[in-house]
Amino acid sequence: MAEETRLIRAGAAHGAQKELVKTVAPPIQKGSTVLLPNAAALYDDDNYITYGRQGLAAHEALKEGLAVLEGAVGVALYPSGVAALTGALLAVLKAGDEILVTDTVYKPTRRFCDKVLKPFGVTTTYYDPATPPETLVGGASAATRLILMESPGSLSFEMQDMAAVAKLAAGRKILTAADNTWGAGLTYKPLEHGVDISIQALTKYVGGHSDVFMGSAAARDPAIVRALNDGVLNMGWAVSPEDAYQMLRGLRTLPVRMARHAESGLDVARWLMLQPEVARVIHPGLPESPDHALWARDYTGACGLFSFVLKPGSQAAVDAFLDALELFGLGFSWGGFESLAIHCDPQFKTRSFKRDYGGPMIRLHVGLENPQDLMADLRQALSVYAEAVG
């Protein structure tokens, strides 16, 4: 053979695949072209991966791990958390359908429903998360195809009885889906409670280091799993092998990290309840929470994300509080090792059901720092707030 041919073939395995050295973690396979074993396999999409975008070793290992976590038959991977939400909706909705969406849903999900689904002929109806399951499902129209829940809700942490909604919806052949990023598939398992599709932003707790974007949608019904995977393929989405590997590494330590987040989060939440500048703390894991009984029934733990309400003060005072924080970063994501804080009120403007929470709401993500240090940081920032309020 000519030198050009020999250089291209050098190091490549032909015929019997060379066995790789076995390591603890799966290999990171990088490749667009997949070599099939024979001519019949070229068009056998049901039994072979025919293109690298469908996922290779690290992707398959991650999906297997997530399926174990979620108790799922299959899992679809997406390049971000919002892609998982939008991808799952696109997989099961069509023009003429209606979707019922909790009013406390993640802001980008609302944007997708209003800006993308609406022009394509899908009607979105937002409902108060406090609506009893019987009323919610009983009031669904004949066009209702899906009920999208998020419990606890973004920012203000209202809980829903998702098991009751799922059971009633199944009786009317309405699908249910849950954004379960707060529970991370660990402390709450939607599929075990009858929900059809469990969605989460893996970017947050599964990744755990604020450096990888990814999302997942898990299901038990093989037809739904197929619809999810077909949607990923048809939309041209892909997850890089490096990102799949990083996410799998995060999955291995998820239980240990979540336990620490939960413990520290509750420590900080209890401490905040005693501070004179704080009107109330919103954390379903606290016995004082109006939704605590529902949380205690269905959840095996918590995470580090919750909110608290300051006693009334101006926007300038809220800004002064946030700017005084030294250990808490100001950022919108969460689930990583670091502690974060945001002011929630500006995001309430788009909600259909307005509530007066009694003062400015601050959302905290309690990271893996020592909680005593975090309390000290909050204390000095609360003093700045008190001075600004006057």
N, C-alpha and C positions, 0 to 999 in steps of 0.2 A: 504493500500500500504506500501511497505517496505520503510525504511528511505531513501535509495539511490534514489528511484523513487520520493519520496516526495520532496527531496532537488532539484532534477532536474526540477521538475514542479513548485516549489515555485516561485511566482512572475511573472510567465508567463501567458499571456492572451490566453485563448482558447475559441472557439466558437465566440461570438461577441467580436470584438477587443475593448480593453479598450480605451476610449477616452483620449488623452493626454491633459494636461493643455495647453491652447493656449498662445503662446508667440509671440513677434514681429518677430523673426527670426524662420526659420524651425528647427526642431530637427536634431541633428547629429546622424543618425542611423548607427550603426556599425554591420555588419553581412555579412557573406558569404552565408549562407542558407536563402532562402526566403520561408516562409510557404504559400502554395497555399490554396485557400478556398475549393477546391473540386478536385476530380480525373480528371475531364475534363480539368481543368486549368493547369495540370502538363505539357502538351505539347502544350498549346495555347500561343505560343510565340508572336503572333500578339496583344494579348490583356492583357498579364500579364508580369511583370518582374519576371523571374524565377530564377535569380541568382544575388547576391549582387553586383557583378562586373558591372552589367548593370547600376547601379546607384539607389540611394534611395532618401530620402526626400530632402536633401540638393542639390544633383545633379539635381533633377528635378526642384527645385526652381531656381537654377542657369541657367539651360538651358532655362527656361521660361523667365527669366530676359534678357538673351542674345538675345533671339528671339525677344523680344520687342525692344531692342537696335538696332538690325540689320535689323528689319523688315523682319524676316525670318519665314518660315514655320517650320523649325526644325534646331537644332544645335547639333553637335557632340562635345564631350569633349575629350581632349587628355592630357597625362601627362606632356607635355611641348609644347612650341611654335614650335620648330622644328618638334616635333611629329605631330602637327596639319598640318604643311606644307607637310611633307612626307606622312602622312596618307591620306590627301585629294588627293594627286597625285596618290597614290597606289589605291585609291578607283575608279578612273575613267580611269586609263591607263592600257594598256596590251602590251604584246610583239608585235612589229611591228609598234606601234604608234610613232608619233613624238610630242614633246612638244617644243614650242617656249618660251624662257625664257629671260626676260630683263637682259641685261648684268650687271646692277647695283643691282642685286638681293642680298639678305642676304647671306653671305658667306656659312653658313651651308646648305642652299638650293642648292647652286652650288655644294657643296661637295656630296650631296645626288644624284643629277642628274648625276654627273660624276662617282661616285664610286659605286652606287647601281643600278640606272635605266639602265645605259649602259650595264652592264653584263646581265641584264634580257631582253635585246632586245628592249629597248625604246631609241630612238634617241633624244638628246637634241640639239637644235640650239639656240645660244644666239644672241639676236638682240640689236641694238643700241636703247636706249629709245627715241632718237630723231627721229626715223623712223616714217614718217607719217602713220596714221592708215590705209589709203588706200593701201599704199605700203606694210605694214606689213601683213595685212590679204590677200591682193591680191597675195602676193608672197608665201603664205603658200602652202605646198605640199598637195597632196591627203591623205597622211598619218597623217597630223596634226590633233591631237585630242584635244589639249588644248593649250591656250596661258596664261602664268603666268606673271602677272604684279606686280610691286611694285612702287607705286607713292605716295610721293616722294621716290626716290631710296635710298638705304642704303648708308650712308656716304656722297655722293655728291649731293643728293636731286634733281635729275632731275625729272620733272613731265611728265606724260603721259596723253593723253586724253582717259581715260579708258572707258568712255561712248561711244565714237566713235568706239573704238576697239571692244567693246562688241556688238554693233549694227551690225557692219560689219561681225564679226565672227558668230553671230547667223544666218546671211543670208547664211553662208556656213556650218552651223551645226557644228561649232567648239566651244567647251566649253571655257569659260574664268574664270580665278581665280585671286584674288588680295590678296597680303599680305597687310593687312590694319592696321598693328600695329601702324603706325604713326597717323592715323585717329581714331583708337580705336573703330570704329563703332559709334562714337559720332559726330565728326566733318566732317566725310565723311562716306557715307553709300553706299558701292559698289552695293548691290542688287537693290537699288533704281535707279542706273544708268545702269542697265541691265547686270551687271556681274553675272555669275552663282554661284560662290562660294566665300564667303568672309572669309578670314583666318586671325587670329591674335594671337599673343603671349599674352595671358592674363597675363602672368608673369609680363608684363610691366605696362601699365597704368591702366588696370582694377584691377589688384592686388594692385599696387600702393605703396607697402612697401618693395619690393625687398626680399621677404621671402617665396614666393610660386611659384612653377613651374606649368604652365598649358597653354594649347592652345585650340582654338576652330575653327570650320569650320561651316559656316552657309549657308543655301540655301533656295530657295523658291520652286524649283521643287521637288515634293515628291519623285521622282525616285532618284534624287541626294541625298536627305536627307537619303533615305534608303541605298544607296550605302555607304555613309559616316558612318552611324551607323553599317552597316554590317562589314565594314572594321575594325572599333574599336573592335567589338566582335570577329572577326576572327583572328585578330592580338594579342588578349589577353591583350590589354591595359586596364588600369583602373586608375581612379582618386580617391584618398582617400576622405572619407566624411569630414574629417577635412579641407582638402584643398578646397573642394567645398564650404564649409561654409565660409572660409576665403576669397575666391574669390567673393562670393556673397556679403560679407560685403564691399569689395572694390568697387563693382559695384554700391552700393547705393550712394557713395560719388564721383563717377567718374566725373560728370559734374562740381562740385565745384572745384575739384583738377585740372582738365584740364584747366579751365578758368584761374586759378592762374599760372599754368605752362606756358600757352600761353602768358599771359600778361608779366610775368617776362622774358620769353624767348625773346620776341620782344624788351623789354627794354634793355636787355643786347646786343642783336643783333644791335640795333640802336647805342648804345654806342660804340661797337666795330668798327663800320664804321668810327668813328672819331679818332681812335687810329693810330698813325703814323707807328706802326709796322705791321699793318693789311693791306693786299692788297685788300681783298674783303670778304664780308660776304654772305654766301649761305643760304638763308631762303626764301621759297616761299611766306611767308606772308609780305615780304618787297616790297613796290612798285617798288624798283630798281631791283628786281629779274626778269630775262627774262621770267619766268614762272608764274609771279604774276597774270596775267589775267585769266589763267586757274585755278589757286588756288582759286581766288576770285569768279569764276563762280560756282565751284563745292563744295567748302569747306565752312563750317560755322564757322571755327576757326582753331587754330593751336595747337601745343603742345610745349614742352620745348626743343625739339631736333633740332639742326641745326649745320652747320659747318662754319668755317671761314678759310681763307687762309692767312698765314703769308707771309711777304715779304721774299725773298729767304734767306736761312740760312742753316747751316750744321745740320746733325743729332744730333751732340753734342749740338748744340744750342737749337734744339727742345726738347731734353731730359732735358736740363737745365730749359726750360720754364715749362715743365710738373712737374719736380721735385720741382719747386719753389711754385707750387700751394698748398695752405693750406686748402681751403674750398672745392675745387673740388677734389673728389677722382679719382683715376686712375682705371677705370674698364670698361668692355665691355657691360654691360647691361644698361638699362635706364628705365624710367617710374616710378621710385620710388620717395620718398620724397627728396632724396639727389642729389646734383649736381655732375656730372662726366665729365671726359675729356679723350680722347684718340687721338693718332696720327693715321691718316687714311692711309697714303701713303703705308705702307707695305701691305695692303690688296688690293691695286690696281693691283698688279702683276698678278693676275689670270684673270683679265678682258681681253676680246677679243678686245675691242675698247679702245685704250689708249688715254688719254687726258693730256694735260699740263695745270695744274690749276694755274701755275705761282708762286708756292711756296709750302711749307709744309701745308697740310690741317689738321686742328684740329676739331674734333667733340666734341660739348658740349651738355650735358643734363643739363638744368637749372631746379633745383629742387624747393623746397618750402621755401628756405632761403630768407632773405631779398635781393632783387636784388642789392641794393647799396653795401652791404657787398661782394657780388659776383664780382661786378665791381672792387672794391678795391683789391680783391684777384687777379683778372686778370691783373690789372694795375701793381702791383708789379712784377708779373711773366713776363709780357711783358717787363718790364725794365731789368729783368735778361736776357731775350732773346736778347734784343738790345745790351746789354753789351757783350754777348757771340758772337754775329755776328761781333761786332767790327766796 
